[in-house]
Amino acid sequence: MANFLFVLSRDDAQAGTRCFQLAKIAHSKGHQVNLFLIDDGVLWADSTRDLKVRTTTGDCPQDYLPYLVENEVPIGV
C-alpha cells in the first residue's frame, strides 16, 4: 500500500475531474489518499457548486468526487 497526496490549486473542471479521478482510483486500489484544496482549488469545497460540467473527455467531477466523500477520504481546505 502506498500513500498519495493530491493537491488541487485550480478552479477548472478539467483539473478537478482529473484530480478526483486519480484520487478515486488510488483509493479504490487500497492506497492511503489525502487531498488538499489550495488557492483557487478551495472553490471546489462549495457544496452548491455544479459538478456536472463535462470535460473534453466526457466525464465530470460528479463522476468521482461523491466516491471520495462517501469513503471519507481526507480533504483539507
N, C-alpha and C positions, 0 to 999 in steps of 0.2 A: 504494500500500500504506500502511495506517495502523498505528499502534501502539495496542494495547489493554491496559489493566491492569484485571484483575478482582480485587476484594478480597471475600473471604467471611469474615464475622465471626460467623456464627450456626451452631449445631448444629441445623439444621432441614432436613428433607427437601425442602420446597418451595424454600427459599432455595438450597440446594445444587444441586438439579436445575436451577433457572433459571440460576445462575451457570455451571455446567458446560455447559449447553446454549448459552448465548450465547458462551462461550469457544470451544466447538467450531465454531459457525457462523462466527465471525470467523476462526478459524484455517483452516477449510476453504475460505474465500474468499481465502486467501493473505495475510492480515494477520499481523503480528507480535503474539503474545499472551503475556502473563505473568499468572500467577495467584498471589495471596498468600492464605494462610490465617492469620487472626489471631483473637485472643480465643477464643471457643468454636468458631470455624471450624477450629481446629487438630485437632479431633476427627475431621475428615474424612481426616486422614493415617493413621488406624489401618487397616492392611491387612486386619484381621479384621472390619471393620465391614460390616453388611448394607447393600448398596447397592440392594437391590430393593424398598425401601419406596416405594410408589406415592403420587404427589401427587394432588390433586383432578382434574387433567387426564389422569391415567392413565400418565404417564411417570415415570421414576425416575432417580436418579443413575447407575445401571448403564447407562443408555442413552447416556450422554455421557462420563463420566469415563474409561473404558478408552481411548477415542479420544485423549484428551489425554495419557495416559500413553504409549500406543503411539507417538504422534507427538512425544514428548519435549518437550511444551510445558512451559516452566519453571514449577514450582510451588514457591513459597517458603513455608516454615513458620516 
